[in-house]
Amino acid sequence: MAKTGFLDYRLKVKTEKAKELLKTTNYTVSDISDRLGFMNPESFMRTFKKVSGTTPTKFRQKAKRA
């Protein structure tokens, strides 16, 4: 059971780092996925949406408007 908690924590940390990169860089979603150690961009996008409630692209668009 503790392992699930750690995995959730790790995904949350990676998602927060992804948010930072999406706001402050022009890296592609694929580049960010690679930098954060995801096996493929689809896995990253699925995880990002699960944790944050939105896709990386929509998050970036909203962040740039703010």
CHARMM-style PDB file with segment names, atoms N, HN, CA, C and O in Angstrom:
ATOM      1  N   MET     1       0.820  -1.201   0.000  1.00  0.00      PROA
ATOM      2  CA  MET     1       0.000   0.000   0.000  1.00  0.00      PROA
ATOM      3  C   MET     1       0.861   1.261   0.000  1.00  0.00      PROA
ATOM      4  O   MET     1       0.501   2.237  -0.658  1.00  0.00      PROA
ATOM      5  N   ALA     2       1.969   1.273   0.706  1.00  0.00      PROA
ATOM      6  HN  ALA     2       2.261   0.480   1.240  1.00  0.00      PROA
ATOM      7  CA  ALA     2       2.852   2.434   0.734  1.00  0.00      PROA
ATOM      8  C   ALA     2       3.422   2.730  -0.647  1.00  0.00      PROA
ATOM      9  O   ALA     2       3.683   3.885  -0.983  1.00  0.00      PROA
ATOM     10  N   LYS     3       3.614   1.679  -1.448  1.00  0.00      PROA
ATOM     11  HN  LYS     3       3.401   0.741  -1.175  1.00  0.00      PROA
ATOM     12  CA  LYS     3       4.161   1.870  -2.781  1.00  0.00      PROA
ATOM     13  C   LYS     3       3.237   2.718  -3.649  1.00  0.00      PROA
ATOM     14  O   LYS     3       3.702   3.575  -4.401  1.00  0.00      PROA
ATOM     15  N   THR     4       1.942   2.486  -3.548  1.00  0.00      PROA
ATOM     16  HN  THR     4       1.564   1.790  -2.937  1.00  0.00      PROA
ATOM     17  CA  THR     4       0.980   3.281  -4.307  1.00  0.00      PROA
ATOM     18  C   THR     4       1.085   4.744  -3.907  1.00  0.00      PROA
ATOM     19  O   THR     4       1.043   5.619  -4.771  1.00  0.00      PROA
ATOM     20  N   GLY     5       1.217   5.024  -2.639  1.00  0.00      PROA
ATOM     21  HN  GLY     5       1.251   4.313  -1.937  1.00  0.00      PROA
ATOM     22  CA  GLY     5       1.375   6.399  -2.169  1.00  0.00      PROA
ATOM     23  C   GLY     5       2.618   7.042  -2.749  1.00  0.00      PROA
ATOM     24  O   GLY     5       2.583   8.207  -3.148  1.00  0.00      PROA
ATOM     25  N   PHE     6       3.708   6.310  -2.803  1.00  0.00      PROA
ATOM     26  HN  PHE     6       3.736   5.364  -2.480  1.00  0.00      PROA
ATOM     27  CA  PHE     6       4.943   6.844  -3.369  1.00  0.00      PROA
ATOM     28  C   PHE     6       4.787   7.112  -4.856  1.00  0.00      PROA
ATOM     29  O   PHE     6       5.233   8.149  -5.347  1.00  0.00      PROA
ATOM     30  N   LEU     7       4.160   6.193  -5.579  1.00  0.00      PROA
ATOM     31  HN  LEU     7       3.798   5.350  -5.181  1.00  0.00      PROA
ATOM     32  CA  LEU     7       3.964   6.395  -7.015  1.00  0.00      PROA
ATOM     33  C   LEU     7       3.104   7.623  -7.287  1.00  0.00      PROA
ATOM     34  O   LEU     7       3.397   8.405  -8.191  1.00  0.00      PROA
ATOM     35  N   ASP     8       2.050   7.787  -6.507  1.00  0.00      PROA
ATOM     36  HN  ASP     8       1.812   7.152  -5.773  1.00  0.00      PROA
ATOM     37  CA  ASP     8       1.200   8.972  -6.660  1.00  0.00      PROA
ATOM     38  C   ASP     8       1.999  10.245  -6.393  1.00  0.00      PROA
ATOM     39  O   ASP     8       1.876  11.229  -7.122  1.00  0.00      PROA
ATOM     40  N   TYR     9       2.812  10.218  -5.350  1.00  0.00      PROA
ATOM     41  HN  TYR     9       2.913   9.419  -4.758  1.00  0.00      PROA
ATOM     42  CA  TYR     9       3.655  11.368  -5.018  1.00  0.00      PROA
ATOM     43  C   TYR     9       4.617  11.676  -6.164  1.00  0.00      PROA
ATOM     44  O   TYR     9       4.777  12.832  -6.556  1.00  0.00      PROA
ATOM     45  N   ARG    10       5.251  10.642  -6.692  1.00  0.00      PROA
ATOM     46  HN  ARG    10       5.121   9.703  -6.374  1.00  0.00      PROA
ATOM     47  CA  ARG    10       6.209  10.826  -7.783  1.00  0.00      PROA
ATOM     48  C   ARG    10       5.538  11.426  -9.025  1.00  0.00      PROA
ATOM     49  O   ARG    10       6.098  12.314  -9.667  1.00  0.00      PROA
ATOM     50  N   LEU    11       4.359  10.946  -9.354  1.00  0.00      PROA
ATOM     51  HN  LEU    11       3.904  10.224  -8.833  1.00  0.00      PROA
ATOM     52  CA  LEU    11       3.631  11.482 -10.499  1.00  0.00      PROA
ATOM     53  C   LEU    11       3.223  12.933 -10.266  1.00  0.00      PROA
ATOM     54  O   LEU    11       3.234  13.740 -11.195  1.00  0.00      PROA
ATOM     55  N   LYS    12       2.865  13.263  -9.035  1.00  0.00      PROA
ATOM     56  HN  LYS    12       2.856  12.607  -8.280  1.00  0.00      PROA
ATOM     57  CA  LYS    12       2.508  14.651  -8.710  1.00  0.00      PROA
ATOM     58  C   LYS    12       3.722  15.560  -8.868  1.00  0.00      PROA
ATOM     59  O   LYS    12       3.605  16.655  -9.419  1.00  0.00      PROA
ATOM     60  N   VAL    13       4.879  15.122  -8.395  1.00  0.00      PROA
ATOM     61  HN  VAL    13       4.974  14.233  -7.947  1.00  0.00      PROA
ATOM     62  CA  VAL    13       6.110  15.912  -8.526  1.00  0.00      PROA
ATOM     63  C   VAL    13       6.463  16.104  -9.996  1.00  0.00      PROA
ATOM     64  O   VAL    13       6.812  17.210 -10.409  1.00  0.00      PROA
ATOM     65  N   LYS    14       6.376  15.047 -10.781  1.00  0.00      PROA
ATOM     66  HN  LYS    14       6.092  14.149 -10.445  1.00  0.00      PROA
ATOM     67  CA  LYS    14       6.673  15.156 -12.213  1.00  0.00      PROA
ATOM     68  C   LYS    14       5.692  16.097 -12.905  1.00  0.00      PROA
ATOM     69  O   LYS    14       6.077  16.866 -13.785  1.00  0.00      PROA
ATOM     70  N   THR    15       4.435  16.033 -12.509  1.00  0.00      PROA
ATOM     71  HN  THR    15       4.121  15.408 -11.794  1.00  0.00      PROA
ATOM     72  CA  THR    15       3.433  16.913 -13.111  1.00  0.00      PROA
ATOM     73  C   THR    15       3.713  18.367 -12.756  1.00  0.00      PROA
ATOM     74  O   THR    15       3.565  19.245 -13.606  1.00  0.00      PROA
ATOM     75  N   GLU    16       4.110  18.635 -11.535  1.00  0.00      PROA
ATOM     76  HN  GLU    16       4.231  17.921 -10.844  1.00  0.00      PROA
ATOM     77  CA  GLU    16       4.439  20.012 -11.140  1.00  0.00      PROA
ATOM     78  C   GLU    16       5.645  20.528 -11.930  1.00  0.00      PROA
ATOM     79  O   GLU    16       5.666  21.687 -12.345  1.00  0.00      PROA
ATOM     80  N   LYS    17       6.636  19.682 -12.135  1.00  0.00      PROA
ATOM     81  HN  LYS    17       6.619  18.740 -11.797  1.00  0.00      PROA
ATOM     82  CA  LYS    17       7.796  20.074 -12.938  1.00  0.00      PROA
ATOM     83  C   LYS    17       7.361  20.320 -14.384  1.00  0.00      PROA
ATOM     84  O   LYS    17       7.821  21.268 -15.020  1.00  0.00      PROA
ATOM     85  N   ALA    18       6.483  19.475 -14.894  1.00  0.00      PROA
ATOM     86  HN  ALA    18       6.109  18.705 -14.377  1.00  0.00      PROA
ATOM     87  CA  ALA    18       5.978  19.657 -16.260  1.00  0.00      PROA
ATOM     88  C   ALA    18       5.248  20.989 -16.378  1.00  0.00      PROA
ATOM     89  O   ALA    18       5.416  21.695 -17.372  1.00  0.00      PROA
ATOM     90  N   LYS    19       4.448  21.340 -15.391  1.00  0.00      PROA
ATOM     91  HN  LYS    19       4.312  20.767 -14.583  1.00  0.00      PROA
ATOM     92  CA  LYS    19       3.742  22.623 -15.418  1.00  0.00      PROA
ATOM     93  C   LYS    19       4.725  23.782 -15.492  1.00  0.00      PROA
ATOM     94  O   LYS    19       4.527  24.731 -16.252  1.00  0.00      PROA
ATOM     95  N   GLU    20       5.780  23.696 -14.700  1.00  0.00      PROA
ATOM     96  HN  GLU    20       5.940  22.925 -14.083  1.00  0.00      PROA
ATOM     97  CA  GLU    20       6.811  24.731 -14.719  1.00  0.00      PROA
ATOM     98  C   GLU    20       7.441  24.852 -16.113  1.00  0.00      PROA
ATOM     99  O   GLU    20       7.611  25.955 -16.632  1.00  0.00      PROA
ATOM    100  N   LEU    21       7.783  23.709 -16.706  1.00  0.00      PROA
ATOM    101  HN  LEU    21       7.646  22.813 -16.284  1.00  0.00      PROA
ATOM    102  CA  LEU    21       8.393  23.717 -18.040  1.00  0.00      PROA
ATOM    103  C   LEU    21       7.416  24.213 -19.102  1.00  0.00      PROA
ATOM    104  O   LEU    21       7.812  24.923 -20.027  1.00  0.00      PROA
ATOM    105  N   LEU    22       6.156  23.847 -18.977  1.00  0.00      PROA
ATOM    106  HN  LEU    22       5.834  23.271 -18.226  1.00  0.00      PROA
ATOM    107  CA  LEU    22       5.152  24.303 -19.934  1.00  0.00      PROA
ATOM    108  C   LEU    22       4.963  25.816 -19.870  1.00  0.00      PROA
ATOM    109  O   LEU    22       4.731  26.463 -20.891  1.00  0.00      PROA
ATOM    110  N   LYS    23       5.062  26.374 -18.671  1.00  0.00      PROA
ATOM    111  HN  LYS    23       5.250  25.848 -17.841  1.00  0.00      PROA
ATOM    112  CA  LYS    23       4.895  27.822 -18.493  1.00  0.00      PROA
ATOM    113  C   LYS    23       6.116  28.618 -18.945  1.00  0.00      PROA
ATOM    114  O   LYS    23       5.979  29.721 -19.473  1.00  0.00      PROA
ATOM    115  N   THR    24       7.311  28.063 -18.738  1.00  0.00      PROA
ATOM    116  HN  THR    24       7.423  27.167 -18.309  1.00  0.00      PROA
ATOM    117  CA  THR    24       8.526  28.886 -18.870  1.00  0.00      PROA
ATOM    118  C   THR    24       9.420  28.544 -20.054  1.00  0.00      PROA
ATOM    119  O   THR    24      10.428  29.214 -20.276  1.00  0.00      PROA
ATOM    120  N   THR    25       9.070  27.512 -20.816  1.00  0.00      PROA
ATOM    121  HN  THR    25       8.251  26.967 -20.635  1.00  0.00      PROA
ATOM    122  CA  THR    25       9.908  27.132 -21.952  1.00  0.00      PROA
ATOM    123  C   THR    25       9.053  26.928 -23.191  1.00  0.00      PROA
ATOM    124  O   THR    25       7.824  26.919 -23.123  1.00  0.00      PROA
ATOM    125  N   ASN    26       9.713  26.767 -24.305  1.00  0.00      PROA
ATOM    126  HN  ASN    26      10.712  26.774 -24.360  1.00  0.00      PROA
ATOM    127  CA  ASN    26       9.025  26.421 -25.545  1.00  0.00      PROA
ATOM    128  C   ASN    26       9.275  24.963 -25.924  1.00  0.00      PROA
ATOM    129  O   ASN    26       9.084  24.580 -27.078  1.00  0.00      PROA
ATOM    130  N   TYR    27       9.700  24.151 -24.956  1.00  0.00      PROA
ATOM    131  HN  TYR    27       9.855  24.462 -24.019  1.00  0.00      PROA
ATOM    132  CA  TYR    27       9.898  22.727 -25.221  1.00  0.00      PROA
ATOM    133  C   TYR    27       8.582  22.121 -25.686  1.00  0.00      PROA
ATOM    134  O   TYR    27       7.510  22.511 -25.223  1.00  0.00      PROA
ATOM    135  N   THR    28       8.670  21.185 -26.588  1.00  0.00      PROA
ATOM    136  HN  THR    28       9.541  20.868 -26.964  1.00  0.00      PROA
ATOM    137  CA  THR    28       7.466  20.467 -27.008  1.00  0.00      PROA
ATOM    138  C   THR    28       7.022  19.535 -25.879  1.00  0.00      PROA
ATOM    139  O   THR    28       7.787  19.231 -24.963  1.00  0.00      PROA
ATOM    140  N   VAL    29       5.789  19.099 -25.966  1.00  0.00      PROA
ATOM    141  HN  VAL    29       5.168  19.346 -26.709  1.00  0.00      PROA
ATOM    142  CA  VAL    29       5.277  18.143 -24.987  1.00  0.00      PROA
ATOM    143  C   VAL    29       6.131  16.877 -25.017  1.00  0.00      PROA
ATOM    144  O   VAL    29       6.399  16.278 -23.975  1.00  0.00      PROA
ATOM    145  N   SER    30       6.550  16.479 -26.193  1.00  0.00      PROA
ATOM    146  HN  SER    30       6.332  16.965 -27.040  1.00  0.00      PROA
ATOM    147  CA  SER    30       7.405  15.302 -26.334  1.00  0.00      PROA
ATOM    148  C   SER    30       8.754  15.511 -25.632  1.00  0.00      PROA
ATOM    149  O   SER    30       9.254  14.609 -24.959  1.00  0.00      PROA
ATOM    150  N   ASP    31       9.337  16.700 -25.791  1.00  0.00      PROA
ATOM    151  HN  ASP    31       8.931  17.433 -26.337  1.00  0.00      PROA
ATOM    152  CA  ASP    31      10.606  17.007 -25.119  1.00  0.00      PROA
ATOM    153  C   ASP    31      10.447  16.958 -23.598  1.00  0.00      PROA
ATOM    154  O   ASP    31      11.294  16.407 -22.895  1.00  0.00      PROA
ATOM    155  N   ILE    32       9.367  17.531 -23.106  1.00  0.00      PROA
ATOM    156  HN  ILE    32       8.679  17.977 -23.678  1.00  0.00      PROA
ATOM    157  CA  ILE    32       9.125  17.528 -21.659  1.00  0.00      PROA
ATOM    158  C   ILE    32       8.931  16.100 -21.167  1.00  0.00      PROA
ATOM    159  O   ILE    32       9.438  15.727 -20.109  1.00  0.00      PROA
ATOM    160  N   SER    33       8.206  15.314 -21.926  1.00  0.00      PROA
ATOM    161  HN  SER    33       7.794  15.617 -22.785  1.00  0.00      PROA
ATOM    162  CA  SER    33       8.009  13.911 -21.586  1.00  0.00      PROA
ATOM    163  C   SER    33       9.352  13.197 -21.439  1.00  0.00      PROA
ATOM    164  O   SER    33       9.578  12.482 -20.463  1.00  0.00      PROA
ATOM    165  N   ASP    34      10.233  13.394 -22.405  1.00  0.00      PROA
ATOM    166  HN  ASP    34      10.050  13.975 -23.198  1.00  0.00      PROA
ATOM    167  CA  ASP    34      11.566  12.780 -22.352  1.00  0.00      PROA
ATOM    168  C   ASP    34      12.352  13.266 -21.144  1.00  0.00      PROA
ATOM    169  O   ASP    34      12.964  12.466 -20.437  1.00  0.00      PROA
ATOM    170  N   ARG    35      12.337  14.569 -20.905  1.00  0.00      PROA
ATOM    171  HN  ARG    35      11.839  15.219 -21.479  1.00  0.00      PROA
ATOM    172  CA  ARG    35      13.103  15.149 -19.794  1.00  0.00      PROA
ATOM    173  C   ARG    35      12.645  14.624 -18.433  1.00  0.00      PROA
ATOM    174  O   ARG    35      13.435  14.531 -17.493  1.00  0.00      PROA
ATOM    175  N   LEU    36      11.365  14.285 -18.342  1.00  0.00      PROA
ATOM    176  HN  LEU    36      10.723  14.361 -19.105  1.00  0.00      PROA
ATOM    177  CA  LEU    36      10.829  13.809 -17.070  1.00  0.00      PROA
ATOM    178  C   LEU    36      10.855  12.290 -16.934  1.00  0.00      PROA
ATOM    179  O   LEU    36      10.413  11.745 -15.923  1.00  0.00      PROA
ATOM    180  N   GLY    37      11.372  11.611 -17.951  1.00  0.00      PROA
ATOM    181  HN  GLY    37      11.731  12.054 -18.773  1.00  0.00      PROA
ATOM    182  CA  GLY    37      11.582  10.173 -17.842  1.00  0.00      PROA
ATOM    183  C   GLY    37      10.399   9.293 -18.208  1.00  0.00      PROA
ATOM    184  O   GLY    37      10.359   8.123 -17.827  1.00  0.00      PROA
ATOM    185  N   PHE    38       9.443   9.832 -18.934  1.00  0.00      PROA
ATOM    186  HN  PHE    38       9.476  10.783 -19.243  1.00  0.00      PROA
ATOM    187  CA  PHE    38       8.332   9.000 -19.384  1.00  0.00      PROA
ATOM    188  C   PHE    38       8.773   8.179 -20.580  1.00  0.00      PROA
ATOM    189  O   PHE    38       9.617   8.613 -21.364  1.00  0.00      PROA
ATOM    190  N   MET    39       8.202   6.995 -20.718  1.00  0.00      PROA
ATOM    191  HN  MET    39       7.516   6.643 -20.081  1.00  0.00      PROA
ATOM    192  CA  MET    39       8.570   6.096 -21.808  1.00  0.00      PROA
ATOM    193  C   MET    39       8.114   6.627 -23.161  1.00  0.00      PROA
ATOM    194  O   MET    39       8.773   6.401 -24.176  1.00  0.00      PROA
ATOM    195  N   ASN    40       6.983   7.333 -23.175  1.00  0.00      PROA
ATOM    196  HN  ASN    40       6.448   7.516 -22.351  1.00  0.00      PROA
ATOM    197  CA  ASN    40       6.488   7.909 -24.423  1.00  0.00      PROA
ATOM    198  C   ASN    40       5.582   9.097 -24.114  1.00  0.00      PROA
ATOM    199  O   ASN    40       5.060   9.198 -23.004  1.00  0.00      PROA
ATOM    200  N   PRO    41       5.388   9.991 -25.071  1.00  0.00      PROA
ATOM    201  CA  PRO    41       4.568  11.180 -24.837  1.00  0.00      PROA
ATOM    202  C   PRO    41       3.108  10.864 -24.494  1.00  0.00      PROA
ATOM    203  O   PRO    41       2.482  11.596 -23.728  1.00  0.00      PROA
ATOM    204  N   GLU    42       2.572   9.793 -25.048  1.00  0.00      PROA
ATOM    205  HN  GLU    42       3.081   9.198 -25.670  1.00  0.00      PROA
ATOM    206  CA  GLU    42       1.183   9.438 -24.754  1.00  0.00      PROA
ATOM    207  C   GLU    42       1.001   9.115 -23.275  1.00  0.00      PROA
ATOM    208  O   GLU    42       0.013   9.519 -22.661  1.00  0.00      PROA
ATOM    209  N   SER    43       1.952   8.389 -22.711  1.00  0.00      PROA
ATOM    210  HN  SER    43       2.754   8.061 -23.210  1.00  0.00      PROA
ATOM    211  CA  SER    43       1.906   8.062 -21.287  1.00  0.00      PROA
ATOM    212  C   SER    43       1.982   9.345 -20.454  1.00  0.00      PROA
ATOM    213  O   SER    43       1.247   9.504 -19.479  1.00  0.00      PROA
ATOM    214  N   PHE    44       2.865  10.244 -20.840  1.00  0.00      PROA
ATOM    215  HN  PHE    44       3.463  10.114 -21.631  1.00  0.00      PROA
ATOM    216  CA  PHE    44       2.997  11.529 -20.145  1.00  0.00      PROA
ATOM    217  C   PHE    44       1.688  12.311 -20.202  1.00  0.00      PROA
ATOM    218  O   PHE    44       1.221  12.822 -19.184  1.00  0.00      PROA
ATOM    219  N   MET    45       1.094  12.404 -21.398  1.00  0.00      PROA
ATOM    220  HN  MET    45       1.474  11.988 -22.224  1.00  0.00      PROA
ATOM    221  CA  MET    45      -0.142  13.183 -21.549  1.00  0.00      PROA
ATOM    222  C   MET    45      -1.283  12.586 -20.728  1.00  0.00      PROA
ATOM    223  O   MET    45      -2.068  13.319 -20.127  1.00  0.00      PROA
ATOM    224  N   ARG    46      -1.372  11.273 -20.705  1.00  0.00      PROA
ATOM    225  HN  ARG    46      -0.734  10.678 -21.194  1.00  0.00      PROA
ATOM    226  CA  ARG    46      -2.405  10.589 -19.917  1.00  0.00      PROA
ATOM    227  C   ARG    46      -2.209  10.872 -18.425  1.00  0.00      PROA
ATOM    228  O   ARG    46      -3.166  11.179 -17.714  1.00  0.00      PROA
ATOM    229  N   THR    47      -0.968  10.765 -17.963  1.00  0.00      PROA
ATOM    230  HN  THR    47      -0.191  10.516 -18.540  1.00  0.00      PROA
ATOM    231  CA  THR    47      -0.665  11.005 -16.556  1.00  0.00      PROA
ATOM    232  C   THR    47      -0.915  12.457 -16.185  1.00  0.00      PROA
ATOM    233  O   THR    47      -1.507  12.742 -15.144  1.00  0.00      PROA
ATOM    234  N   PHE    48      -0.466  13.379 -17.037  1.00  0.00      PROA
ATOM    235  HN  PHE    48       0.014  13.147 -17.883  1.00  0.00      PROA
ATOM    236  CA  PHE    48      -0.655  14.811 -16.770  1.00  0.00      PROA
ATOM    237  C   PHE    48      -2.140  15.120 -16.616  1.00  0.00      PROA
ATOM    238  O   PHE    48      -2.539  15.825 -15.689  1.00  0.00      PROA
ATOM    239  N   LYS    49      -2.959  14.591 -17.525  1.00  0.00      PROA
ATOM    240  HN  LYS    49      -2.636  14.018 -18.278  1.00  0.00      PROA
ATOM    241  CA  LYS    49      -4.398  14.857 -17.464  1.00  0.00      PROA
ATOM    242  C   LYS    49      -5.016  14.240 -16.217  1.00  0.00      PROA
ATOM    243  O   LYS    49      -5.888  14.845 -15.593  1.00  0.00      PROA
ATOM    244  N   LYS    50      -4.574  13.050 -15.852  1.00  0.00      PROA
ATOM    245  HN  LYS    50      -3.865  12.559 -16.359  1.00  0.00      PROA
ATOM    246  CA  LYS    50      -5.106  12.376 -14.656  1.00  0.00      PROA
ATOM    247  C   LYS    50      -4.797  13.189 -13.401  1.00  0.00      PROA
ATOM    248  O   LYS    50      -5.652  13.338 -12.528  1.00  0.00      PROA
ATOM    249  N   VAL    51      -3.588  13.707 -13.312  1.00  0.00      PROA
ATOM    250  HN  VAL    51      -2.893  13.586 -14.021  1.00  0.00      PROA
ATOM    251  CA  VAL    51      -3.162  14.427 -12.107  1.00  0.00      PROA
ATOM    252  C   VAL    51      -3.690  15.858 -12.084  1.00  0.00      PROA
ATOM    253  O   VAL    51      -4.133  16.335 -11.039  1.00  0.00      PROA
ATOM    254  N   SER    52      -3.649  16.550 -13.231  1.00  0.00      PROA
ATOM    255  HN  SER    52      -3.290  16.162 -14.079  1.00  0.00      PROA
ATOM    256  CA  SER    52      -3.989  17.972 -13.239  1.00  0.00      PROA
ATOM    257  C   SER    52      -5.395  18.288 -13.733  1.00  0.00      PROA
ATOM    258  O   SER    52      -5.894  19.391 -13.513  1.00  0.00      PROA
ATOM    259  N   GLY    53      -6.040  17.330 -14.399  1.00  0.00      PROA
ATOM    260  HN  GLY    53      -5.635  16.434 -14.578  1.00  0.00      PROA
ATOM    261  CA  GLY    53      -7.388  17.560 -14.882  1.00  0.00      PROA
ATOM    262  C   GLY    53      -7.468  18.200 -16.258  1.00  0.00      PROA
ATOM    263  O   GLY    53      -8.562  18.487 -16.744  1.00  0.00      PROA
ATOM    264  N   THR    54      -6.334  18.425 -16.889  1.00  0.00      PROA
ATOM    265  HN  THR    54      -5.445  18.192 -16.494  1.00  0.00      PROA
ATOM    266  CA  THR    54      -6.296  19.017 -18.222  1.00  0.00      PROA
ATOM    267  C   THR    54      -5.106  18.464 -18.994  1.00  0.00      PROA
ATOM    268  O   THR    54      -4.209  17.855 -18.411  1.00  0.00      PROA
ATOM    269  N   THR    55      -5.101  18.676 -20.283  1.00  0.00      PROA
ATOM    270  HN  THR    55      -5.830  19.171 -20.756  1.00  0.00      PROA
ATOM    271  CA  THR    55      -3.978  18.197 -21.089  1.00  0.00      PROA
ATOM    272  C   THR    55      -2.822  19.187 -20.996  1.00  0.00      PROA
ATOM    273  O   THR    55      -3.034  20.352 -20.660  1.00  0.00      PROA
ATOM    274  N   PRO    56      -1.599  18.740 -21.290  1.00  0.00      PROA
ATOM    275  CA  PRO    56      -0.460  19.666 -21.273  1.00  0.00      PROA
ATOM    276  C   PRO    56      -0.656  20.850 -22.232  1.00  0.00      PROA
ATOM    277  O   PRO    56      -0.321  21.985 -21.894  1.00  0.00      PROA
ATOM    278  N   THR    57      -1.192  20.585 -23.412  1.00  0.00      PROA
ATOM    279  HN  THR    57      -1.464  19.663 -23.686  1.00  0.00      PROA
ATOM    280  CA  THR    57      -1.382  21.655 -24.393  1.00  0.00      PROA
ATOM    281  C   THR    57      -2.384  22.686 -23.896  1.00  0.00      PROA
ATOM    282  O   THR    57      -2.143  23.888 -24.009  1.00  0.00      PROA
ATOM    283  N   LYS    58      -3.497  22.233 -23.351  1.00  0.00      PROA
ATOM    284  HN  LYS    58      -3.693  21.256 -23.259  1.00  0.00      PROA
ATOM    285  CA  LYS    58      -4.496  23.171 -22.824  1.00  0.00      PROA
ATOM    286  C   LYS    58      -3.936  23.936 -21.632  1.00  0.00      PROA
ATOM    287  O   LYS    58      -4.210  25.126 -21.477  1.00  0.00      PROA
ATOM    288  N   PHE    59      -3.157  23.268 -20.789  1.00  0.00      PROA
ATOM    289  HN  PHE    59      -2.934  22.301 -20.914  1.00  0.00      PROA
ATOM    290  CA  PHE    59      -2.537  23.940 -19.648  1.00  0.00      PROA
ATOM    291  C   PHE    59      -1.627  25.061 -20.143  1.00  0.00      PROA
ATOM    292  O   PHE    59      -1.671  26.173 -19.617  1.00  0.00      PROA
ATOM    293  N   ARG    60      -0.811  24.780 -21.139  1.00  0.00      PROA
ATOM    294  HN  ARG    60      -0.775  23.876 -21.567  1.00  0.00      PROA
ATOM    295  CA  ARG    60       0.116  25.785 -21.678  1.00  0.00      PROA
ATOM    296  C   ARG    60      -0.658  26.965 -22.270  1.00  0.00      PROA
ATOM    297  O   ARG    60      -0.305  28.121 -22.034  1.00  0.00      PROA
ATOM    298  N   GLN    61      -1.692  26.680 -23.023  1.00  0.00      PROA
ATOM    299  HN  GLN    61      -1.979  25.742 -23.214  1.00  0.00      PROA
ATOM    300  CA  GLN    61      -2.493  27.759 -23.630  1.00  0.00      PROA
ATOM    301  C   GLN    61      -3.105  28.645 -22.562  1.00  0.00      PROA
ATOM    302  O   GLN    61      -3.087  29.871 -22.681  1.00  0.00      PROA
ATOM    303  N   LYS    62      -3.640  28.038 -21.531  1.00  0.00      PROA
ATOM    304  HN  LYS    62      -3.654  27.042 -21.435  1.00  0.00      PROA
ATOM    305  CA  LYS    62      -4.246  28.818 -20.444  1.00  0.00      PROA
ATOM    306  C   LYS    62      -3.192  29.624 -19.689  1.00  0.00      PROA
ATOM    307  O   LYS    62      -3.436  30.776 -19.330  1.00  0.00      PROA
ATOM    308  N   ALA    63      -2.034  29.035 -19.448  1.00  0.00      PROA
ATOM    309  HN  ALA    63      -1.836  28.099 -19.740  1.00  0.00      PROA
ATOM    310  CA  ALA    63      -0.952  29.718 -18.731  1.00  0.00      PROA
ATOM    311  C   ALA    63      -0.445  30.928 -19.510  1.00  0.00      PROA
ATOM    312  O   ALA    63      -0.114  31.954 -18.917  1.00  0.00      PROA
ATOM    313  N   LYS    64      -0.383  30.812 -20.830  1.00  0.00      PROA
ATOM    314  HN  LYS    64      -0.652  29.978 -21.312  1.00  0.00      PROA
ATOM    315  CA  LYS    64       0.110  31.928 -21.658  1.00  0.00      PROA
ATOM    316  C   LYS    64      -0.902  33.072 -21.696  1.00  0.00      PROA
ATOM    317  O   LYS    64      -0.515  34.230 -21.859  1.00  0.00      PROA
ATOM    318  N   ARG    65      -2.191  32.765 -21.547  1.00  0.00      PROA
ATOM    319  HN  ARG    65      -2.505  31.825 -21.415  1.00  0.00      PROA
ATOM    320  CA  ARG    65      -3.218  33.807 -21.543  1.00  0.00      PROA
ATOM    321  C   ARG    65      -3.249  34.556 -20.215  1.00  0.00      PROA
ATOM    322  O   ARG    65      -3.665  35.714 -20.163  1.00  0.00      PROA
ATOM    323  N   ALA    66      -2.814  33.906 -19.151  1.00  0.00      PROA
ATOM    324  HN  ALA    66      -2.476  32.966 -19.193  1.00  0.00      PROA
ATOM    325  CA  ALA    66      -2.887  34.506 -17.810  1.00  0.00      PROA
ATOM    326  C   ALA    66      -1.837  35.570 -17.590  1.00  0.00      PROA
ATOM    327  OT1 ALA    66      -1.774  36.162 -16.512  1.00  0.00      PROA
TER     328      ALA     66
END
